Amino acid sequence: MPSSPVTDDDILLDGKTLGFKEIIAVARDFQRVDLTDQAKEKMRMSRKLVEQWILEKKVIYGITTGFGSLQNEVIPPEDVEQLQENIILSHAAGVGETLPEEAVRAMMLLRANALAKGYSGIRVEVVESLIEMINKRVHPLIPVKGSVGSSGDLAPLAHMALVLLGKGEAIYNGVRLSGVEALSKAGIEPVHLKAKEGLALTNGTQFMTSIGALALWDAENLAKIADIAGSLSLEAVKGRSSAFRLELHKLRPFAGQINCAKNINAMIASSQLIDRDHIMRRRKNEVQEEEECRETKLQDAYSLRCMPQVHGASREAMVFVRHMLQIEINSATDNPLVLPEFSESFSGGNFHGQPVALAMDFLALAISELGNISERRIARLMNKNENFGLPAYLTNSGGLNSGMMIAQYTAAALASENKVLIHPASGDSIPTSSNQEDHNSMGSIAARQAGQVLKNVESILAIELLCAAQALGFRTQHGDEPGIGTAAAYKLIRKYIPQRESDKDGEIHLLIREAEKLVRSGELLHGVEQAVGILN
């Protein structure tokens, strides 16, 4: 999906103002990062308090005590630093495939930003080392499974922190290395943790939030791709424009609904196919002769007519998710938190991932609906009884050839898989740490499910683009031209995917792959927006 514009200036972290564009710029475009002077000063103030409490031998959770249900085990002063290394070593218990590098970068960025707020009691030098890893592209190998989403994303964050200590594994310059080798080649010194710092690095929601931020960014762009794909299908079946009149949508003034209608109107403007009567050839039963008749559609099927209502509802859900994630991105999420203004540490539950978990479940549902309605449009394009004069499965040689039949099967399989993936992870909880941590958010699972739903819907929409372009090719053979935006989309698809000969089958998976590239690279969206202006 499209990246964010990159500038020559470093992105400065202050724990308060980090936004989605900056996250994408760092995660995908390798923009450099630094701390503001104000952030450094706030961090020094909270660190000074931690060091004072150590000298005073205060009993403070996670600083001079064990963790979780071991909170009442007081740690001798001489073992306080070993405690912090132990939390990294013992909590790095993840399993499964490793997190993509762009998500690792986003995760390190978000953790550094949370620490930059100045309430975690960590030294500036430790956060600077984490930022140095971002800037020099040292990417820890972080297994994706193991977090229950409360006490933060403990296991994933511990795997991130392992490399800071010169342990674990990382990718550097495309090569998998031990943590110590990766740091050495990048010219970064391993960190020796002091009091509170292991806890500060592992207690937070940055694993689930980083996956969520990337998924939301792509989902917002995918909603526009859905409008483009739906508009192509509308053209292919000679649909009606009346359902997209803004006068209608202003009577139910959801912004997402109105914006979708605006996009579709822009796409089909100047079309010679929309609002055209359809000419059918019917066979007379009596004399077995063909007659030509004109059929007028008063209304299109819901999957076409209700695009603003369905696509728009998903957009509204994404607005909510963006609101939730934007707050989380700039929040202090570890425990205990050190508040210099009160000269106190507060034990609480800001690490609990429930706000993100609920938002991620909602995002998965919103994205899946874009795929559900797209699959129905694909099915309509395949069906000769519903596609208004196009050949069955978009081939003139049905029987010998299957045409685009199985592409719709694939879309149906992905839509069906999504129905399992949208089961809310946040609706579950399982106790940990001898029932001390007796309610967990499962936010990491919700975020990963949303990410998988996103990939599935990208493929479904790619299949719709492929099939709609094939269908539109039959229409344009007769000289009927699509709208301004749909013509731009069709032309760009044809740049990479030629019209298939309708009497010859081929390897469909290769065509789907090319269509997926158009969706995921942002090239299709950019090409359409050059023709019609920025889509809503």
C-alpha positions in Angstrom: 0.0 0.0 0.0 1.2 3.6 -0.4 3.9 4.8 1.8 4.1 8.2 3.6 6.0 11.1 2.2 9.6 11.0 3.5 11.6 14.2 4.3 15.2 14.8 5.0 14.5 15.7 8.6 14.7 13.1 11.4 11.4 12.2 13.1 11.6 13.5 16.6 10.0 11.5 19.4 8.5 13.3 22.3 5.9 10.7 23.4 3.0 13.0 22.5 2.9 13.8 18.7 3.8 10.6 16.8 1.3 10.0 14.0 0.5 7.4 11.4 2.4 9.1 8.6 5.6 9.1 10.7 5.1 5.4 11.6 4.8 4.4 8.0 7.8 6.6 7.0 10.0 4.8 9.6 8.6 1.3 9.1 8.6 1.2 5.3 10.8 4.0 4.1 13.6 3.9 6.7 13.3 7.5 7.8 15.6 8.3 10.7 14.5 8.9 14.3 15.8 10.9 17.2 14.6 12.2 20.6 13.6 15.7 21.4 15.6 17.5 24.1 12.5 17.9 26.2 11.9 14.1 26.1 15.5 13.5 27.2 15.0 15.9 30.2 11.8 14.2 31.3 13.4 10.8 31.1 16.3 12.0 33.2 14.0 13.3 35.9 12.1 10.0 36.2 15.4 8.1 36.1 16.8 10.2 39.0 13.8 9.2 41.1 14.4 5.5 40.4 18.0 5.7 41.4 17.1 7.6 44.6 14.6 4.9 45.5 17.2 2.2 45.0 19.6 4.0 47.5 16.7 4.3 49.9 16.0 0.6 49.6 12.3 1.2 48.9 10.1 -1.7 48.1 8.6 -1.0 44.6 7.1 -3.5 42.3 9.3 -4.6 39.5 12.2 -2.5 40.7 13.1 -4.2 44.0 10.6 -7.1 43.8 9.8 -10.0 41.5 7.1 -9.9 38.8 3.5 -11.1 38.5 2.6 -13.4 41.3 6.2 -13.1 42.6 5.6 -9.5 43.5 6.1 -10.1 47.2 9.6 -11.5 46.7 12.0 -8.7 47.7 15.2 -8.6 45.7 18.5 -7.8 47.5 20.2 -4.6 46.3 23.1 -6.5 44.8 20.7 -8.4 42.5 18.6 -5.6 41.3 20.4 -5.3 37.9 20.4 -9.0 37.4 16.6 -8.9 37.9 16.2 -6.7 34.9 18.3 -8.9 32.6 16.4 -11.9 33.9 13.1 -10.5 32.9 14.3 -10.2 29.3 15.8 -13.7 29.2 12.8 -15.4 30.9 10.1 -13.5 29.0 11.5 -14.1 25.6 9.3 -17.2 25.2 7.7 -16.6 21.8 7.0 -19.2 19.1 5.9 -19.3 15.5 7.0 -17.3 12.4 8.8 -14.1 12.9 7.2 -10.6 12.6 7.8 -8.8 9.2 10.6 -6.3 9.4 8.3 -3.3 8.7 6.3 -4.3 11.8 9.5 -4.8 13.8 10.6 -1.3 12.9 7.1 0.1 13.8 7.2 -1.8 17.1 10.7 -0.4 18.1 9.5 3.1 17.1 6.4 2.9 19.2 8.2 1.5 22.2 10.9 4.3 22.0 8.1 6.9 21.7 6.3 5.5 24.8 9.5 5.6 26.8 10.2 9.2 25.5 7.1 10.3 27.5 9.4 10.2 30.5 7.3 8.1 32.9 9.2 4.8 32.7 12.3 5.5 34.7 14.6 4.3 32.0 18.0 5.9 31.1 18.2 8.1 28.0 21.1 6.0 26.7 19.0 2.8 26.6 16.3 4.5 24.4 19.0 6.0 22.2 20.4 2.5 21.7 17.0 1.3 20.6 16.7 4.2 18.2 20.2 3.5 16.9 19.0 0.0 16.0 16.1 1.5 14.1 18.4 3.9 12.2 21.0 1.3 11.4 18.4 -1.3 10.4 19.1 -3.9 13.0 15.8 -5.8 13.1 15.3 -8.3 16.0 13.7 -11.6 15.1 10.4 -11.5 17.0 8.1 -14.6 17.1 4.5 -13.6 16.5 2.9 -15.9 19.1 3.2 -15.8 22.9 1.5 -12.6 24.0 -1.9 -12.6 25.8 -2.0 -8.9 25.6 -1.9 -7.9 29.2 1.1 -7.0 31.3 1.6 -5.8 27.7 3.1 -7.8 24.9 5.7 -9.3 27.2 7.1 -12.1 25.0 7.4 -10.1 21.7 8.9 -7.0 23.5 11.4 -9.3 25.4 12.6 -10.7 22.0 13.0 -7.1 20.8 15.0 -6.2 23.9 17.2 -9.4 23.7 19.1 -7.9 20.8 19.7 -4.7 22.8 21.6 -6.9 25.3 23.6 -8.6 22.5 21.5 -11.7 22.7 18.8 -13.3 20.6 18.9 -13.0 16.8 18.4 -10.2 14.3 18.4 -9.4 10.6 21.1 -7.0 9.5 21.7 -6.1 5.8 19.4 -9.0 4.9 21.5 -11.6 6.8 20.3 -13.5 9.9 22.8 -13.1 12.7 23.1 -13.5 16.4 22.2 -10.4 18.3 25.8 -9.6 19.3 27.0 -10.0 15.7 24.3 -7.8 14.4 25.1 -5.0 16.9 28.8 -5.4 16.2 28.5 -5.0 12.5 26.2 -2.0 13.0 28.6 -0.4 15.4 26.2 -0.5 18.4 27.4 -1.3 21.9 25.2 -3.9 23.8 23.3 -2.4 26.7 23.8 -3.4 30.4 20.4 -2.9 32.1 20.0 -1.2 35.4 17.0 -1.0 37.8 13.5 -0.8 36.2 14.8 -0.9 32.7 14.0 -4.5 31.7 10.5 -4.0 32.9 10.3 -0.7 31.0 11.3 -2.4 27.8 8.9 -5.3 28.0 5.7 -3.8 29.6 3.6 -2.3 26.8 1.2 -2.8 23.9 3.6 -2.0 21.1 3.5 -5.4 19.4 -0.3 -5.3 18.9 -0.3 -1.6 18.2 2.4 -1.7 15.5 0.6 -4.5 13.7 -2.7 -2.6 14.1 -1.2 0.7 12.8 0.1 -0.8 9.6 -3.1 -2.8 9.0 -5.2 0.3 9.5 -3.1 2.4 7.1 -3.5 -0.2 4.5 -7.2 -0.8 5.2 -7.9 2.9 4.7 -6.4 2.7 1.3 -8.0 -0.6 0.6 -11.4 1.0 1.1 -10.6 3.2 -1.9 -9.6 0.2 -3.9 -12.9 -1.4 -3.0 -14.7 1.7 -4.5 -12.6 1.4 -7.7 -13.2 -2.4 -8.0 -16.9 -1.9 -7.4 -17.2 0.9 -9.9 -15.5 -1.4 -12.6 -18.1 -4.1 -11.8 -20.9 -1.5 -12.0 -19.7 -0.5 -15.4 -19.3 -4.1 -16.6 -23.0 -4.9 -15.8 -24.3 -1.5 -17.1 -25.4 -0.4 -13.7 -27.6 2.5 -12.6 -26.2 5.7 -11.2 -29.3 6.8 -9.2 -28.2 4.9 -6.1 -25.1 7.2 -5.9 -26.9 10.6 -6.0 -25.6 12.7 -3.2 -29.1 14.1 -2.5 -29.9 10.5 -1.4 -26.9 10.1 0.8 -27.2 13.5 2.5 -30.5 12.2 4.0 -28.4 9.6 5.9 -25.3 11.7 6.5 -22.7 9.2 7.4 -19.4 10.7 6.2 -18.1 7.3 5.1 -21.2 6.6 3.0 -21.2 10.1 1.4 -17.4 9.8 0.6 -17.9 6.4 -1.0 -20.8 7.8 -3.2 -18.6 10.7 -4.2 -15.8 8.3 -5.2 -18.1 6.2 -7.3 -19.6 9.2 -9.0 -16.1 10.4 -9.9 -15.2 7.0 -11.2 -18.2 6.7 -13.6 -18.4 10.3 -14.7 -18.8 10.5 -18.6 -19.5 6.7 -18.8 -21.3 5.4 -21.9 -22.2 2.2 -20.1 -23.9 3.4 -16.9 -27.7 4.0 -17.2 -27.9 2.3 -20.6 -30.8 -0.1 -21.4 -29.6 -3.6 -22.0 -30.3 -5.5 -25.2 -30.9 -9.2 -24.8 -31.5 -12.0 -27.3 -34.2 -14.4 -26.2 -35.4 -17.6 -27.9 -39.1 -17.9 -28.7 -40.3 -21.2 -27.4 -42.9 -21.7 -30.3 -40.7 -21.4 -33.4 -37.2 -21.6 -31.9 -36.3 -18.2 -33.3 -34.3 -15.5 -31.6 -35.9 -12.2 -30.9 -34.2 -9.0 -29.8 -35.7 -7.1 -26.9 -34.8 -4.2 -24.7 -34.6 -4.7 -20.9 -34.6 -1.9 -18.4 -33.2 -2.3 -14.9 -34.9 -0.2 -12.3 -32.5 -1.2 -9.6 -29.2 -3.1 -9.3 -28.5 -5.8 -6.8 -27.4 -4.8 -3.3 -23.8 -5.7 -3.9 -23.7 -2.8 -6.4 -26.5 -0.5 -5.3 -25.5 -0.5 -1.6 -21.7 0.0 -2.0 -21.9 3.4 -0.2 -23.8 2.0 2.7 -21.5 -1.1 3.1 -18.1 0.4 2.1 -19.1 3.5 4.1 -19.8 1.6 7.2 -16.4 0.0 7.1 -14.9 3.5 6.7 -16.8 4.7 9.8 -15.3 1.7 11.8 -11.9 2.6 10.6 -12.3 6.2 11.9 -13.0 4.7 15.4 -10.0 2.4 15.1 -7.7 5.3 14.1 -9.0 7.3 17.1 -8.2 4.4 19.5 -4.8 3.7 18.0 -3.7 7.4 17.9 -4.3 7.6 21.6 -2.4 4.4 22.3 0.6 5.4 20.1 1.3 8.3 22.4 0.4 6.7 25.7 2.6 5.5 28.6 1.8 1.7 28.9 4.2 0.1 31.3 4.0 -0.5 35.0 4.8 0.9 37.5 4.9 4.4 36.1 7.2 7.0 37.6 5.7 10.4 38.0 8.4 13.0 38.9 5.8 15.7 39.5 4.6 13.7 42.4 7.9 12.0 43.4 6.0 8.7 43.3 5.6 5.5 41.3 2.1 4.3 40.6 1.2 0.7 40.0 -1.7 0.3 37.7 -2.8 -1.4 34.5 -2.0 0.8 31.5 -0.3 -2.2 29.9 -3.7 -3.9 29.5 -4.4 -4.2 25.8 -8.2 -4.2 25.9 -8.7 -0.8 24.0 -6.5 -2.1 21.2 -7.9 -5.6 21.3 -11.5 -4.3 20.8 -10.4 -1.9 18.1 -8.5 -4.7 16.2 -11.5 -7.0 16.3 -13.6 -4.2 14.9 -11.1 -3.5 12.2 -11.0 -7.1 11.1 -14.8 -7.1 10.8 -14.8 -3.8 8.9 -12.2 -5.1 6.4 -13.9 -8.5 6.0 -17.1 -6.8 4.9 -15.2 -5.1 2.0 -14.3 -8.7 0.9 -17.8 -10.2 1.5 -19.5 -7.7 -0.8 -16.7 -7.8 -3.4 -17.0 -11.6 -3.6 -20.8 -11.2 -4.3 -20.0 -8.8 -7.2 -17.5 -11.3 -8.6 -20.1 -14.0 -8.5 -22.5 -11.8 -10.3 -20.0 -11.2 -13.1 -19.6 -14.9 -13.5 -23.4 -15.7 -13.7 -24.8 -15.3 -17.2 -28.3 -14.9 -15.7 -27.2 -11.9 -13.7 -24.4 -10.2 -15.6 -26.7 -8.7 -18.3 -25.5 -10.2 -21.5 -21.9 -11.2 -20.7 -20.9 -14.8 -21.4 -20.9 -17.3 -18.5 -17.6 -17.1 -16.5 -16.5 -14.5 -19.0 -15.5 -16.9 -21.7 -17.2 -17.5 -25.1 -16.2 -21.1 -25.1 -17.8 -22.4 -21.9 -17.5 -26.1 -21.4 -14.1 -26.6 -23.1 -12.9 -23.6 -21.1 -13.8 -22.6 -17.5 -12.9 -18.9 -17.9 -12.8 -17.1 -14.7 -14.9 -19.6 -12.8 -12.3 -20.7 -10.3 -11.1 -17.2 -9.5 -14.5 -16.8 -7.9 -14.0 -20.0 -5.9 -10.8 -18.5 -4.6 -12.5 -15.3 -3.6 -15.2 -17.4 -1.9 -12.6 -19.4 0.0 -10.9 -16.3 1.3 -14.3 -14.7 2.3 -15.1 -17.9 4.1 -11.8 -18.0 5.9 -12.4 -14.4 7.1 -15.6 -15.5 8.7 -13.4 -17.6 11.1 -10.8 -14.9 11.5 -13.3 -12.3 12.6 -14.3 -14.3 15.7 -13.5 -11.7 18.3 -10.2 -12.5 20.1 -11.0 -9.9 22.7 -14.1 -11.9 23.7 -11.8 -14.5 25.3 -9.5 -14.4 28.3 -7.3 -16.9 30.1 -5.6 -16.3 33.4 -1.8 -16.3 33.8 0.8 -15.9 36.6 -0.9 -18.1 39.2 -4.2 -16.1 38.6 -2.6 -12.8 39.6 -3.1 -11.8 36.0 -6.6 -13.2 35.7 -8.0 -11.2 32.8 -6.0 -10.8 29.6 -7.0 -8.9 26.4 -5.7 -11.2 23.6 -5.0 -8.0 21.7 -2.0 -9.5 19.9 -4.2 -12.2 18.5 -6.9 -9.7 17.5 -4.2 -7.6 15.7 -2.7 -10.6 13.9 -6.2 -11.7 12.8 -6.9 -8.2 11.4 -3.7 -8.4 9.5 -4.6 -11.7 7.9 -8.1 -10.6 7.0 -6.5 -7.5 5.3 -4.3 -9.8 3.1 -7.3 -12.0 2.2 -9.4 -9.0 1.2 -6.5 -7.5 -0.8 -6.6 -10.8 -2.8 -10.4 -10.8 -3.1 -10.4 -7.2 -4.5 -7.5 -8.1 -6.8 -9.7 -10.9 -8.2 -12.6 -8.5 -8.6 -10.4 -6.1 -10.5 -9.2 -8.9 -12.7 -12.7 -10.2 -13.5 -14.3 -6.8 -13.9 -11.6 -5.8 -16.4 -12.2 -9.0 -18.3 -15.9 -8.2 -18.4 -15.4 -4.6 -19.3 -13.2 -5.8 -22.2 -16.4 -7.4 -23.8 -18.2 -4.1 -23.4 -15.5 -1.9 -24.9 -15.3 -4.2 -28.0 -18.6 -2.6 -29.0 -17.3 0.9 -28.7 -18.9 1.8 -25.3 -16.5 3.7 -23.1 -16.4 3.5 -19.3 -16.1 6.6 -17.1 -13.1 8.7 -16.4 -11.9 6.9 -13.3 -12.9 3.4 -14.4 -11.2 4.0 -17.8 -8.0 4.9 -15.9 -8.2 1.8 -13.8 -8.9 -0.4 -16.8 -6.0 1.0 -18.7 -3.6 0.4 -15.8 -4.8 -3.1 -15.3 -4.3 -3.8 -19.0 -0.8 -2.4 -18.7 0.1 -5.6 -16.8 -2.7 -8.0 -17.6 -3.9 -8.3 -21.2 -7.5 -9.2 -22.1 -7.7 -13.0 -22.0 -8.8 -14.7 -25.2 -12.3 -15.9 -24.4 -11.7 -19.2 -26.2 -8.5 -20.1 -24.4 -7.9 -20.9 -20.7 -4.6 -20.0 -19.0 -2.9 -19.9 -15.6 -5.3 -17.7 -13.6 -3.0 -17.6 -10.6 -0.4 -15.6 -12.5 -3.0 -13.0 -13.4 -4.2 -12.8 -9.8 -0.7 -12.2 -8.6 -0.3 -9.3 -11.0 -3.6 -7.8 -9.8 -2.5 -8.2 -6.2 0.7 -6.3 -7.0 -1.4 -3.4 -8.4 -3.5 -3.4 -5.2 -0.6 -3.7 -2.7 1.9 -1.4 -4.4 -0.6 1.6 -4.5 0.0 2.0 -8.2 -3.7 1.4 -9.1 -4.9 4.0 -6.5 -2.3 6.5 -7.6 -3.2 6.0 -11.3 -6.9 6.5 -10.7 -6.3 9.6 -8.5 -4.3 11.2 -11.3 -7.4 10.9 -13.5 -10.1 12.0 -11.0 -8.3 13.7 -8.1 -7.8 12.4 -4.6 -10.4 9.9 -3.6 -12.2 10.3 -0.3 
